[in-house]
Amino acid sequence: MAIESQQLKDHLLQTDQGFRQLVEQHQELDTRLDELAHQHYLSDPEQVEEVTLKKRKLQLKDRMQDILRRHADPQTA
């Protein structure tokens, strides 16, 4: 099942521009969060940014999962 899920994700990355954009945004947020995580100290604005980025990243993940579910089971769409 994990293989089918990965194949569907790969297919959507190639064929669905909206899905691809969500993945790219998710990766950009992940990169920024990684940068923040490697700092020894976060200023107050950086702490707020970190929380905001984590929330945004979860929103993007939820949207990607919704798209994957709709394509995996088109009858529920």
PDB file with SEQRES, HELIX, SHEET and CRYST1 records, atoms N, CA, C and O in Angstrom:
SEQRES   1 A   77  MET ALA ILE GLU SER GLN GLN LEU LYS ASP HIS LEU LEU          
SEQRES   2 A   77  GLN THR ASP GLN GLY PHE ARG GLN LEU VAL GLU GLN HIS          
SEQRES   3 A   77  GLN GLU LEU ASP THR ARG LEU ASP GLU LEU ALA HIS GLN          
SEQRES   4 A   77  HIS TYR LEU SER ASP PRO GLU GLN VAL GLU GLU VAL THR          
SEQRES   5 A   77  LEU LYS LYS ARG LYS LEU GLN LEU LYS ASP ARG MET GLN          
SEQRES   6 A   77  ASP ILE LEU ARG ARG HIS ALA ASP PRO GLN THR ALA              
HELIX    1 AA1 ALA A    2  THR A   15  1                                  14    
HELIX    2 AA2 GLN A   17  ALA A   37  1                                  21    
HELIX    3 AA3 ASP A   44  ALA A   72  1                                  29    
HELIX    4 AA4 PRO A   74  THR A   76  5                                   3    
CRYST1    1.000    1.000    1.000  90.00  90.00  90.00 P 1           1          
ATOM      1  N   MET A   1       0.819  -1.187   0.000  1.00  0.00           N  
ATOM      2  CA  MET A   1       0.000   0.000   0.000  1.00  0.00           C  
ATOM      3  C   MET A   1       0.865   1.253   0.000  1.00  0.00           C  
ATOM      4  O   MET A   1       0.519   2.242  -0.646  1.00  0.00           O  
ATOM      5  N   ALA A   2       1.975   1.223   0.710  1.00  0.00           N  
ATOM      6  CA  ALA A   2       2.868   2.370   0.730  1.00  0.00           C  
ATOM      7  C   ALA A   2       3.456   2.628  -0.651  1.00  0.00           C  
ATOM      8  O   ALA A   2       3.684   3.776  -1.032  1.00  0.00           O  
ATOM      9  N   ILE A   3       3.699   1.558  -1.397  1.00  0.00           N  
ATOM     10  CA  ILE A   3       4.235   1.701  -2.753  1.00  0.00           C  
ATOM     11  C   ILE A   3       3.200   2.374  -3.643  1.00  0.00           C  
ATOM     12  O   ILE A   3       3.540   3.263  -4.425  1.00  0.00           O  
ATOM     13  N   GLU A   4       1.942   1.961  -3.534  1.00  0.00           N  
ATOM     14  CA  GLU A   4       0.883   2.576  -4.324  1.00  0.00           C  
ATOM     15  C   GLU A   4       0.737   4.047  -3.968  1.00  0.00           C  
ATOM     16  O   GLU A   4       0.546   4.883  -4.851  1.00  0.00           O  
ATOM     17  N   SER A   5       0.824   4.364  -2.699  1.00  0.00           N  
ATOM     18  CA  SER A   5       0.717   5.743  -2.243  1.00  0.00           C  
ATOM     19  C   SER A   5       1.858   6.586  -2.820  1.00  0.00           C  
ATOM     20  O   SER A   5       1.637   7.709  -3.273  1.00  0.00           O  
ATOM     21  N   GLN A   6       3.066   6.045  -2.800  1.00  0.00           N  
ATOM     22  CA  GLN A   6       4.210   6.769  -3.355  1.00  0.00           C  
ATOM     23  C   GLN A   6       4.061   6.931  -4.861  1.00  0.00           C  
ATOM     24  O   GLN A   6       4.409   7.976  -5.411  1.00  0.00           O  
ATOM     25  N   GLN A   7       3.547   5.908  -5.529  1.00  0.00           N  
ATOM     26  CA  GLN A   7       3.331   6.000  -6.973  1.00  0.00           C  
ATOM     27  C   GLN A   7       2.301   7.067  -7.293  1.00  0.00           C  
ATOM     28  O   GLN A   7       2.460   7.815  -8.258  1.00  0.00           O  
ATOM     29  N   LEU A   8       1.247   7.146  -6.492  1.00  0.00           N  
ATOM     30  CA  LEU A   8       0.227   8.178  -6.700  1.00  0.00           C  
ATOM     31  C   LEU A   8       0.825   9.559  -6.481  1.00  0.00           C  
ATOM     32  O   LEU A   8       0.568  10.482  -7.255  1.00  0.00           O  
ATOM     33  N   LYS A   9       1.615   9.699  -5.437  1.00  0.00           N  
ATOM     34  CA  LYS A   9       2.262  10.987  -5.162  1.00  0.00           C  
ATOM     35  C   LYS A   9       3.190  11.373  -6.312  1.00  0.00           C  
ATOM     36  O   LYS A   9       3.183  12.523  -6.752  1.00  0.00           O  
ATOM     37  N   ASP A  10       3.975  10.436  -6.795  1.00  0.00           N  
ATOM     38  CA  ASP A  10       4.871  10.699  -7.928  1.00  0.00           C  
ATOM     39  C   ASP A  10       4.075  11.097  -9.161  1.00  0.00           C  
ATOM     40  O   ASP A  10       4.462  12.015  -9.884  1.00  0.00           O  
ATOM     41  N   HIS A  11       2.966  10.411  -9.405  1.00  0.00           N  
ATOM     42  CA  HIS A  11       2.117  10.728 -10.550  1.00  0.00           C  
ATOM     43  C   HIS A  11       1.559  12.147 -10.432  1.00  0.00           C  
ATOM     44  O   HIS A  11       1.576  12.903 -11.404  1.00  0.00           O  
ATOM     45  N   LEU A  12       1.066  12.509  -9.247  1.00  0.00           N  
ATOM     46  CA  LEU A  12       0.506  13.841  -9.046  1.00  0.00           C  
ATOM     47  C   LEU A  12       1.578  14.925  -9.165  1.00  0.00           C  
ATOM     48  O   LEU A  12       1.302  16.022  -9.651  1.00  0.00           O  
ATOM     49  N   LEU A  13       2.781  14.621  -8.728  1.00  0.00           N  
ATOM     50  CA  LEU A  13       3.868  15.592  -8.867  1.00  0.00           C  
ATOM     51  C   LEU A  13       4.144  15.897 -10.339  1.00  0.00           C  
ATOM     52  O   LEU A  13       4.521  17.016 -10.689  1.00  0.00           O  
ATOM     53  N   GLN A  14       3.955  14.901 -11.189  1.00  0.00           N  
ATOM     54  CA  GLN A  14       4.203  15.072 -12.617  1.00  0.00           C  
ATOM     55  C   GLN A  14       3.019  15.694 -13.349  1.00  0.00           C  
ATOM     56  O   GLN A  14       3.206  16.383 -14.352  1.00  0.00           O  
ATOM     57  N   THR A  15       1.803  15.457 -12.858  1.00  0.00           N  
ATOM     58  CA  THR A  15       0.625  15.827 -13.639  1.00  0.00           C  
ATOM     59  C   THR A  15      -0.236  16.926 -13.030  1.00  0.00           C  
ATOM     60  O   THR A  15      -1.044  17.522 -13.741  1.00  0.00           O  
ATOM     61  N   ASP A  16      -0.094  17.210 -11.751  1.00  0.00           N  
ATOM     62  CA  ASP A  16      -0.960  18.173 -11.073  1.00  0.00           C  
ATOM     63  C   ASP A  16      -0.144  19.357 -10.566  1.00  0.00           C  
ATOM     64  O   ASP A  16       0.579  19.254  -9.575  1.00  0.00           O  
ATOM     65  N   GLN A  17      -0.272  20.479 -11.263  1.00  0.00           N  
ATOM     66  CA  GLN A  17       0.528  21.652 -10.909  1.00  0.00           C  
ATOM     67  C   GLN A  17       0.192  22.158  -9.506  1.00  0.00           C  
ATOM     68  O   GLN A  17       1.088  22.579  -8.775  1.00  0.00           O  
ATOM     69  N   GLY A  18      -1.070  22.123  -9.124  1.00  0.00           N  
ATOM     70  CA  GLY A  18      -1.468  22.572  -7.790  1.00  0.00           C  
ATOM     71  C   GLY A  18      -0.842  21.724  -6.698  1.00  0.00           C  
ATOM     72  O   GLY A  18      -0.353  22.249  -5.698  1.00  0.00           O  
ATOM     73  N   PHE A  19      -0.858  20.414  -6.891  1.00  0.00           N  
ATOM     74  CA  PHE A  19      -0.237  19.507  -5.916  1.00  0.00           C  
ATOM     75  C   PHE A  19       1.260  19.765  -5.846  1.00  0.00           C  
ATOM     76  O   PHE A  19       1.841  19.810  -4.762  1.00  0.00           O  
ATOM     77  N   ARG A  20       1.881  19.934  -7.006  1.00  0.00           N  
ATOM     78  CA  ARG A  20       3.327  20.192  -7.061  1.00  0.00           C  
ATOM     79  C   ARG A  20       3.666  21.485  -6.313  1.00  0.00           C  
ATOM     80  O   ARG A  20       4.673  21.542  -5.607  1.00  0.00           O  
ATOM     81  N   GLN A  21       2.840  22.514  -6.460  1.00  0.00           N  
ATOM     82  CA  GLN A  21       3.088  23.775  -5.765  1.00  0.00           C  
ATOM     83  C   GLN A  21       2.966  23.611  -4.250  1.00  0.00           C  
ATOM     84  O   GLN A  21       3.746  24.187  -3.493  1.00  0.00           O  
ATOM     85  N   LEU A  22       1.988  22.826  -3.818  1.00  0.00           N  
ATOM     86  CA  LEU A  22       1.853  22.567  -2.388  1.00  0.00           C  
ATOM     87  C   LEU A  22       3.093  21.863  -1.835  1.00  0.00           C  
ATOM     88  O   LEU A  22       3.584  22.209  -0.761  1.00  0.00           O  
ATOM     89  N   VAL A  23       3.591  20.881  -2.575  1.00  0.00           N  
ATOM     90  CA  VAL A  23       4.785  20.149  -2.146  1.00  0.00           C  
ATOM     91  C   VAL A  23       5.990  21.091  -2.082  1.00  0.00           C  
ATOM     92  O   VAL A  23       6.773  21.037  -1.134  1.00  0.00           O  
ATOM     93  N   GLU A  24       6.133  21.944  -3.083  1.00  0.00           N  
ATOM     94  CA  GLU A  24       7.259  22.884  -3.096  1.00  0.00           C  
ATOM     95  C   GLU A  24       7.181  23.859  -1.928  1.00  0.00           C  
ATOM     96  O   GLU A  24       8.192  24.142  -1.286  1.00  0.00           O  
ATOM     97  N   GLN A  25       5.979  24.376  -1.648  1.00  0.00           N  
ATOM     98  CA  GLN A  25       5.809  25.280  -0.512  1.00  0.00           C  
ATOM     99  C   GLN A  25       6.128  24.564   0.799  1.00  0.00           C  
ATOM    100  O   GLN A  25       6.768  25.129   1.686  1.00  0.00           O  
ATOM    101  N   HIS A  26       5.677  23.319   0.911  1.00  0.00           N  
ATOM    102  CA  HIS A  26       5.938  22.516   2.105  1.00  0.00           C  
ATOM    103  C   HIS A  26       7.444  22.335   2.309  1.00  0.00           C  
ATOM    104  O   HIS A  26       7.944  22.437   3.429  1.00  0.00           O  
ATOM    105  N   GLN A  27       8.150  22.067   1.224  1.00  0.00           N  
ATOM    106  CA  GLN A  27       9.605  21.883   1.303  1.00  0.00           C  
ATOM    107  C   GLN A  27      10.306  23.190   1.683  1.00  0.00           C  
ATOM    108  O   GLN A  27      11.270  23.172   2.447  1.00  0.00           O  
ATOM    109  N   GLU A  28       9.831  24.318   1.158  1.00  0.00           N  
ATOM    110  CA  GLU A  28      10.416  25.616   1.505  1.00  0.00           C  
ATOM    111  C   GLU A  28      10.245  25.908   2.994  1.00  0.00           C  
ATOM    112  O   GLU A  28      11.173  26.379   3.650  1.00  0.00           O  
ATOM    113  N   LEU A  29       9.058  25.626   3.520  1.00  0.00           N  
ATOM    114  CA  LEU A  29       8.818  25.831   4.949  1.00  0.00           C  
ATOM    115  C   LEU A  29       9.699  24.905   5.771  1.00  0.00           C  
ATOM    116  O   LEU A  29      10.234  25.306   6.804  1.00  0.00           O  
ATOM    117  N   ASP A  30       9.850  23.682   5.321  1.00  0.00           N  
ATOM    118  CA  ASP A  30      10.698  22.716   6.017  1.00  0.00           C  
ATOM    119  C   ASP A  30      12.145  23.202   6.066  1.00  0.00           C  
ATOM    120  O   ASP A  30      12.821  23.065   7.086  1.00  0.00           O  
ATOM    121  N   THR A  31      12.611  23.768   4.962  1.00  0.00           N  
ATOM    122  CA  THR A  31      13.977  24.295   4.902  1.00  0.00           C  
ATOM    123  C   THR A  31      14.159  25.439   5.893  1.00  0.00           C  
ATOM    124  O   THR A  31      15.157  25.495   6.611  1.00  0.00           O  
ATOM    125  N   ARG A  32      13.192  26.347   5.928  1.00  0.00           N  
ATOM    126  CA  ARG A  32      13.282  27.485   6.852  1.00  0.00           C  
ATOM    127  C   ARG A  32      13.214  27.012   8.304  1.00  0.00           C  
ATOM    128  O   ARG A  32      13.947  27.514   9.156  1.00  0.00           O  
ATOM    129  N   LEU A  33      12.344  26.058   8.585  1.00  0.00           N  
ATOM    130  CA  LEU A  33      12.263  25.532   9.943  1.00  0.00           C  
ATOM    131  C   LEU A  33      13.561  24.851  10.358  1.00  0.00           C  
ATOM    132  O   LEU A  33      13.975  24.936  11.514  1.00  0.00           O  
ATOM    133  N   ASP A  34      14.196  24.180   9.411  1.00  0.00           N  
ATOM    134  CA  ASP A  34      15.488  23.551   9.693  1.00  0.00           C  
ATOM    135  C   ASP A  34      16.532  24.613  10.021  1.00  0.00           C  
ATOM    136  O   ASP A  34      17.352  24.425  10.920  1.00  0.00           O  
ATOM    137  N   GLU A  35      16.502  25.729   9.292  1.00  0.00           N  
ATOM    138  CA  GLU A  35      17.431  26.829   9.580  1.00  0.00           C  
ATOM    139  C   GLU A  35      17.211  27.363  10.995  1.00  0.00           C  
ATOM    140  O   GLU A  35      18.162  27.601  11.738  1.00  0.00           O  
ATOM    141  N   LEU A  36      15.948  27.544  11.349  1.00  0.00           N  
ATOM    142  CA  LEU A  36      15.643  28.048  12.688  1.00  0.00           C  
ATOM    143  C   LEU A  36      16.055  27.045  13.762  1.00  0.00           C  
ATOM    144  O   LEU A  36      16.533  27.436  14.827  1.00  0.00           O  
ATOM    145  N   ALA A  37      15.873  25.770  13.489  1.00  0.00           N  
ATOM    146  CA  ALA A  37      16.210  24.737  14.466  1.00  0.00           C  
ATOM    147  C   ALA A  37      17.705  24.664  14.756  1.00  0.00           C  
ATOM    148  O   ALA A  37      18.110  24.237  15.837  1.00  0.00           O  
ATOM    149  N   HIS A  38      18.518  25.078  13.800  1.00  0.00           N  
ATOM    150  CA  HIS A  38      19.965  25.007  13.988  1.00  0.00           C  
ATOM    151  C   HIS A  38      20.542  26.245  14.665  1.00  0.00           C  
ATOM    152  O   HIS A  38      21.749  26.325  14.894  1.00  0.00           O  
ATOM    153  N   GLN A  39      19.690  27.200  14.981  1.00  0.00           N  
ATOM    154  CA  GLN A  39      20.177  28.373  15.705  1.00  0.00           C  
ATOM    155  C   GLN A  39      20.212  28.059  17.195  1.00  0.00           C  
ATOM    156  O   GLN A  39      19.374  27.318  17.708  1.00  0.00           O  
ATOM    157  N   HIS A  40      21.193  28.633  17.875  1.00  0.00           N  
ATOM    158  CA  HIS A  40      21.322  28.392  19.312  1.00  0.00           C  
ATOM    159  C   HIS A  40      20.266  29.143  20.101  1.00  0.00           C  
ATOM    160  O   HIS A  40      19.838  28.706  21.169  1.00  0.00           O  
ATOM    161  N   TYR A  41      19.857  30.274  19.562  1.00  0.00           N  
ATOM    162  CA  TYR A  41      18.879  31.112  20.255  1.00  0.00           C  
ATOM    163  C   TYR A  41      17.949  31.721  19.230  1.00  0.00           C  
ATOM    164  O   TYR A  41      18.392  32.203  18.188  1.00  0.00           O  
ATOM    165  N   LEU A  42      16.642  31.700  19.526  1.00  0.00           N  
ATOM    166  CA  LEU A  42      15.667  32.335  18.653  1.00  0.00           C  
ATOM    167  C   LEU A  42      15.141  33.590  19.327  1.00  0.00           C  
ATOM    168  O   LEU A  42      14.727  33.567  20.486  1.00  0.00           O  
ATOM    169  N   SER A  43      15.165  34.679  18.584  1.00  0.00           N  
ATOM    170  CA  SER A  43      14.577  35.915  19.087  1.00  0.00           C  
ATOM    171  C   SER A  43      13.065  35.738  19.179  1.00  0.00           C  
ATOM    172  O   SER A  43      12.520  34.761  18.664  1.00  0.00           O  
ATOM    173  N   ASP A  44      12.402  36.660  19.820  1.00  0.00           N  
ATOM    174  CA  ASP A  44      10.945  36.574  19.924  1.00  0.00           C  
ATOM    175  C   ASP A  44      10.284  36.516  18.550  1.00  0.00           C  
ATOM    176  O   ASP A  44       9.415  35.673  18.333  1.00  0.00           O  
ATOM    177  N   PRO A  45      10.670  37.388  17.614  1.00  0.00           N  
ATOM    178  CA  PRO A  45      10.052  37.289  16.280  1.00  0.00           C  
ATOM    179  C   PRO A  45      10.337  35.955  15.586  1.00  0.00           C  
ATOM    180  O   PRO A  45       9.485  35.436  14.865  1.00  0.00           O  
ATOM    181  N   GLU A  46      11.520  35.405  15.801  1.00  0.00           N  
ATOM    182  CA  GLU A  46      11.852  34.104  15.208  1.00  0.00           C  
ATOM    183  C   GLU A  46      11.024  32.983  15.839  1.00  0.00           C  
ATOM    184  O   GLU A  46      10.651  32.030  15.154  1.00  0.00           O  
ATOM    185  N   GLN A  47      10.737  33.088  17.119  1.00  0.00           N  
ATOM    186  CA  GLN A  47       9.900  32.087  17.772  1.00  0.00           C  
ATOM    187  C   GLN A  47       8.483  32.130  17.206  1.00  0.00           C  
ATOM    188  O   GLN A  47       7.865  31.092  16.969  1.00  0.00           O  
ATOM    189  N   VAL A  48       7.981  33.335  16.995  1.00  0.00           N  
ATOM    190  CA  VAL A  48       6.650  33.495  16.400  1.00  0.00           C  
ATOM    191  C   VAL A  48       6.655  32.951  14.974  1.00  0.00           C  
ATOM    192  O   VAL A  48       5.718  32.272  14.554  1.00  0.00           O  
ATOM    193  N   GLU A  49       7.714  33.256  14.243  1.00  0.00           N  
ATOM    194  CA  GLU A  49       7.841  32.751  12.874  1.00  0.00           C  
ATOM    195  C   GLU A  49       7.844  31.222  12.869  1.00  0.00           C  
ATOM    196  O   GLU A  49       7.193  30.601  12.029  1.00  0.00           O  
ATOM    197  N   GLU A  50       8.567  30.624  13.793  1.00  0.00           N  
ATOM    198  CA  GLU A  50       8.645  29.167  13.854  1.00  0.00           C  
ATOM    199  C   GLU A  50       7.262  28.541  14.068  1.00  0.00           C  
ATOM    200  O   GLU A  50       6.897  27.582  13.389  1.00  0.00           O  
ATOM    201  N   VAL A  51       6.509  29.086  15.005  1.00  0.00           N  
ATOM    202  CA  VAL A  51       5.172  28.569  15.285  1.00  0.00           C  
ATOM    203  C   VAL A  51       4.272  28.751  14.063  1.00  0.00           C  
ATOM    204  O   VAL A  51       3.526  27.844  13.694  1.00  0.00           O  
ATOM    205  N   THR A  52       4.346  29.922  13.441  1.00  0.00           N  
ATOM    206  CA  THR A  52       3.536  30.213  12.262  1.00  0.00           C  
ATOM    207  C   THR A  52       3.883  29.273  11.117  1.00  0.00           C  
ATOM    208  O   THR A  52       2.990  28.765  10.438  1.00  0.00           O  
ATOM    209  N   LEU A  53       5.175  29.039  10.897  1.00  0.00           N  
ATOM    210  CA  LEU A  53       5.613  28.152   9.825  1.00  0.00           C  
ATOM    211  C   LEU A  53       5.156  26.713  10.066  1.00  0.00           C  
ATOM    212  O   LEU A  53       4.761  26.017   9.131  1.00  0.00           O  
ATOM    213  N   LYS A  54       5.212  26.279  11.306  1.00  0.00           N  
ATOM    214  CA  LYS A  54       4.765  24.918  11.628  1.00  0.00           C  
ATOM    215  C   LYS A  54       3.273  24.755  11.343  1.00  0.00           C  
ATOM    216  O   LYS A  54       2.846  23.733  10.806  1.00  0.00           O  
ATOM    217  N   LYS A  55       2.492  25.755  11.700  1.00  0.00           N  
ATOM    218  CA  LYS A  55       1.052  25.695  11.433  1.00  0.00           C  
ATOM    219  C   LYS A  55       0.781  25.688   9.936  1.00  0.00           C  
ATOM    220  O   LYS A  55      -0.045  24.915   9.451  1.00  0.00           O  
ATOM    221  N   ARG A  56       1.479  26.547   9.209  1.00  0.00           N  
ATOM    222  CA  ARG A  56       1.299  26.620   7.757  1.00  0.00           C  
ATOM    223  C   ARG A  56       1.706  25.303   7.095  1.00  0.00           C  
ATOM    224  O   ARG A  56       1.047  24.833   6.168  1.00  0.00           O  
ATOM    225  N   LYS A  57       2.793  24.721   7.580  1.00  0.00           N  
ATOM    226  CA  LYS A  57       3.272  23.455   7.033  1.00  0.00           C  
ATOM    227  C   LYS A  57       2.235  22.345   7.245  1.00  0.00           C  
ATOM    228  O   LYS A  57       2.020  21.524   6.353  1.00  0.00           O  
ATOM    229  N   LEU A  58       1.598  22.316   8.411  1.00  0.00           N  
ATOM    230  CA  LEU A  58       0.558  21.333   8.673  1.00  0.00           C  
ATOM    231  C   LEU A  58      -0.659  21.551   7.775  1.00  0.00           C  
ATOM    232  O   LEU A  58      -1.276  20.590   7.315  1.00  0.00           O  
ATOM    233  N   GLN A  59      -1.002  22.817   7.528  1.00  0.00           N  
ATOM    234  CA  GLN A  59      -2.116  23.113   6.626  1.00  0.00           C  
ATOM    235  C   GLN A  59      -1.827  22.591   5.224  1.00  0.00           C  
ATOM    236  O   GLN A  59      -2.692  21.997   4.581  1.00  0.00           O  
ATOM    237  N   LEU A  60      -0.614  22.816   4.761  1.00  0.00           N  
ATOM    238  CA  LEU A  60      -0.230  22.328   3.440  1.00  0.00           C  
ATOM    239  C   LEU A  60      -0.270  20.804   3.384  1.00  0.00           C  
ATOM    240  O   LEU A  60      -0.737  20.221   2.406  1.00  0.00           O  
ATOM    241  N   LYS A  61       0.221  20.170   4.440  1.00  0.00           N  
ATOM    242  CA  LYS A  61       0.213  18.707   4.482  1.00  0.00           C  
ATOM    243  C   LYS A  61      -1.220  18.178   4.434  1.00  0.00           C  
ATOM    244  O   LYS A  61      -1.504  17.201   3.740  1.00  0.00           O  
ATOM    245  N   ASP A  62      -2.114  18.822   5.171  1.00  0.00           N  
ATOM    246  CA  ASP A  62      -3.525  18.409   5.154  1.00  0.00           C  
ATOM    247  C   ASP A  62      -4.116  18.538   3.754  1.00  0.00           C  
ATOM    248  O   ASP A  62      -4.849  17.655   3.307  1.00  0.00           O  
ATOM    249  N   ARG A  63      -3.805  19.625   3.062  1.00  0.00           N  
ATOM    250  CA  ARG A  63      -4.314  19.822   1.706  1.00  0.00           C  
ATOM    251  C   ARG A  63      -3.763  18.764   0.756  1.00  0.00           C  
ATOM    252  O   ARG A  63      -4.487  18.253  -0.098  1.00  0.00           O  
ATOM    253  N   MET A  64      -2.472  18.434   0.907  1.00  0.00           N  
ATOM    254  CA  MET A  64      -1.882  17.397   0.059  1.00  0.00           C  
ATOM    255  C   MET A  64      -2.530  16.045   0.342  1.00  0.00           C  
ATOM    256  O   MET A  64      -2.807  15.283  -0.584  1.00  0.00           O  
ATOM    257  N   GLN A  65      -2.772  15.746   1.613  1.00  0.00           N  
ATOM    258  CA  GLN A  65      -3.405  14.475   1.974  1.00  0.00           C  
ATOM    259  C   GLN A  65      -4.823  14.400   1.416  1.00  0.00           C  
ATOM    260  O   GLN A  65      -5.260  13.335   0.981  1.00  0.00           O  
ATOM    261  N   ASP A  66      -5.542  15.519   1.423  1.00  0.00           N  
ATOM    262  CA  ASP A  66      -6.890  15.545   0.847  1.00  0.00           C  
ATOM    263  C   ASP A  66      -6.845  15.215  -0.641  1.00  0.00           C  
ATOM    264  O   ASP A  66      -7.662  14.442  -1.140  1.00  0.00           O  
ATOM    265  N   ILE A  67      -5.892  15.804  -1.337  1.00  0.00           N  
ATOM    266  CA  ILE A  67      -5.748  15.543  -2.779  1.00  0.00           C  
ATOM    267  C   ILE A  67      -5.409  14.074  -3.010  1.00  0.00           C  
ATOM    268  O   ILE A  67      -5.981  13.437  -3.896  1.00  0.00           O  
ATOM    269  N   LEU A  68      -4.490  13.537  -2.225  1.00  0.00           N  
ATOM    270  CA  LEU A  68      -4.115  12.126  -2.366  1.00  0.00           C  
ATOM    271  C   LEU A  68      -5.308  11.211  -2.109  1.00  0.00           C  
ATOM    272  O   LEU A  68      -5.511  10.237  -2.833  1.00  0.00           O  
ATOM    273  N   ARG A  69      -6.095  11.519  -1.083  1.00  0.00           N  
ATOM    274  CA  ARG A  69      -7.278  10.702  -0.779  1.00  0.00           C  
ATOM    275  C   ARG A  69      -8.291  10.758  -1.920  1.00  0.00           C  
ATOM    276  O   ARG A  69      -8.857   9.732  -2.299  1.00  0.00           O  
ATOM    277  N   ARG A  70      -8.522  11.946  -2.466  1.00  0.00           N  
ATOM    278  CA  ARG A  70      -9.485  12.091  -3.562  1.00  0.00           C  
ATOM    279  C   ARG A  70      -9.050  11.290  -4.783  1.00  0.00           C  
ATOM    280  O   ARG A  70      -9.881  10.685  -5.461  1.00  0.00           O  
ATOM    281  N   HIS A  71      -7.757  11.286  -5.063  1.00  0.00           N  
ATOM    282  CA  HIS A  71      -7.265  10.539  -6.234  1.00  0.00           C  
ATOM    283  C   HIS A  71      -7.174   9.038  -5.953  1.00  0.00           C  
ATOM    284  O   HIS A  71      -7.298   8.230  -6.873  1.00  0.00           O  
ATOM    285  N   ALA A  72      -6.964   8.667  -4.719  1.00  0.00           N  
ATOM    286  CA  ALA A  72      -6.878   7.248  -4.385  1.00  0.00           C  
ATOM    287  C   ALA A  72      -8.258   6.602  -4.414  1.00  0.00           C  
ATOM    288  O   ALA A  72      -8.391   5.427  -4.757  1.00  0.00           O  
ATOM    289  N   ASP A  73      -9.279   7.369  -4.056  1.00  0.00           N  
ATOM    290  CA  ASP A  73     -10.652   6.856  -4.044  1.00  0.00           C  
ATOM    291  C   ASP A  73     -11.568   7.897  -4.670  1.00  0.00           C  
ATOM    292  O   ASP A  73     -12.207   8.663  -3.949  1.00  0.00           O  
ATOM    293  N   PRO A  74     -11.645   7.942  -5.997  1.00  0.00           N  
ATOM    294  CA  PRO A  74     -12.412   8.978  -6.690  1.00  0.00           C  
ATOM    295  C   PRO A  74     -13.900   8.953  -6.358  1.00  0.00           C  
ATOM    296  O   PRO A  74     -14.583   9.953  -6.580  1.00  0.00           O  
ATOM    297  N   GLN A  75     -14.421   7.861  -5.839  1.00  0.00           N  
ATOM    298  CA  GLN A  75     -15.840   7.780  -5.504  1.00  0.00           C  
ATOM    299  C   GLN A  75     -16.207   8.670  -4.328  1.00  0.00           C  
ATOM    300  O   GLN A  75     -17.365   9.068  -4.200  1.00  0.00           O  
ATOM    301  N   THR A  76     -15.241   8.994  -3.458  1.00  0.00           N  
ATOM    302  CA  THR A  76     -15.520   9.834  -2.292  1.00  0.00           C  
ATOM    303  C   THR A  76     -15.408  11.304  -2.628  1.00  0.00           C  
ATOM    304  O   THR A  76     -15.779  12.144  -1.808  1.00  0.00           O  
ATOM    305  N   ALA A  77     -14.910  11.647  -3.803  1.00  0.00           N  
ATOM    306  CA  ALA A  77     -14.738  13.053  -4.177  1.00  0.00           C  
ATOM    307  C   ALA A  77     -16.056  13.677  -4.567  1.00  0.00           C  
ATOM    308  O   ALA A  77     -16.102  14.858  -4.911  1.00  0.00           O  
TER     309      ALA A  77                                                      
END                                                                             
